[in-house]
Amino acid sequence: MGGTISPRAAGIACMLAGVACFALNDALGKWLVGGFAIGQILLVRSVAGMALLAPAAWRAPGAFRRAPAGRMAGRAALHAGESALFFLALSFLPLAEVVTIYMAAPIWVTALSPWLLREAVGWRRGLAVLAGFAGVVLAAWPGGGALGWGSLVAVAGSFTYALFVIATRRLAGTPVVALLGWQVAATALLGLGLVLAQGWRPAGLLELLPVALLGLGSLLGNGFVNKALALAPAAAVVPWQYTGILWGVALGWLVFADVPGPRTLAGAAVIVAAGLYILARERARQP
């Protein structure tokens, strides 16, 4: 008996594929920060991303002219900053812990919405935000001792990523190729600046190939996620982004022999529960 895949199922499949691409990219990034400076990783990744994006940009030159330069530059700067913070956090912390803290970004977005998006947040979602922040504290403070620099960097990166998401919302309708082009260019500039400050570790083409693959993984992940949101409602596909925590735990254990502690797992559970509740409340408020 034959049948066609529904748009909803196709959207979920694309979201799962996108999350998988990002997860594999994250694991590769953690492996690379042990041998390369962050600036070098950002620069090579971005140059590879530019090369892959060039054909699409060439076919749509008008996309860049229609984009508001000021807002695009601000959004791109946020992306470059959160990318650098993410790799820096990976140099301090296990993969699962960094991924868990970054999954709190939707909670940050909800908390900031009244001021930056002029969106009302009721008391129920307000309580969910507080619960989510409690989950962040659990995940970022797994040992119960002094809060380390790595945890602070991861929290700062999660917050910066939330600002990036808000900036993306405010650019709704902007061609995707323009969004990607600006953010890749900004990350390349930041990478170049860090290379000038940190220096360049000599490496052959084969050594740099895994770094370049980060650009491919990032573009593939963004492509799958954008396709997922085009095929199905956000409420149907966004919850599946939390499978990234499962990927982080699995890859951290298989590749780096990192086993998350009970506080990290408890924090992840609280963050996921709070995020899903916020999403459900947003869906209920829609007419």
Steps between C-alpha positions, in 0.01 A plus 500: 500500500659824384459839656644846515671662794296778656652849519494472880700174497740641241548811713579292808746290297674816378522638854651172624749508212590861577553427869717202407715719274545757776579228755768339283638848432513570875689178567744577219543851640583368846760268352654785298531750788762269645735568208400833345446852630139617495577777251652250259191276527262791442697632202545169316140395571369829368713497186368151424147621566549794263620267225196274543260795517647685201290327226174583679614857563599539134152392388327746736698827505187701578459318830787694652379836370157451659643419844517788755873540557491622861282220633682241292837613636374487859356150453819382330715637783287310753549179300875549486517568873289202603706273271822610668345455846375154404844378396655661807247321724583170325864548596397503869195275533367161386293508181171401666529778757559771240217374278262486799574858601456619140159331486382765746506760221120482438448574870723807473300607193173479693647692793620779269190511278313775693787744449649401164200359311216682676334165571306445821612216727231376740560373850498134390778552250674721754508211746626271223782748433599493867493120496714501188755727665508258794582227248782712361644541851486122551666430164763774534585411860532121482760469775322721751824690569623827355351590163780456245595722209384238253146507638492880496619501139233246401225704669625816329502315168145374556384853578676638190340228289158604635569859391596360158166315480312820591695694236408230247130531591518874438635428152214267405458489122867569428643255243683213670804536272544858622468399865757223457733716293513779758555265793774303324679822403481639855633176647786505249590854607496404868709192423751713310524743789559216747763344271687830488492506881558128568714403204457226241590140573672360188292217357474310174189475285410159641519638854280796407242286318308408820489870589357578157240227551357711783384746234323224307337362814376843604346575159338156481357537850358844424360374170320207661357715782376767257339229286336348809344834592381544142334157488326487837383731783767600750303335781535166318873512427668726760461254793722256310795738536540367854626172353824698480548426871479127430757543224725698734485232769555216252785662307662629818505145637602322177763746378633667815405250774310776683209381712270782618428513872155488658480880541569554129234242406253652746570846361445370146164351601386827659613707199321270254181494709498879536571551129223263392252664740586847366451373144164345595383827659607699192303258283192533725515882473492495121156568349 
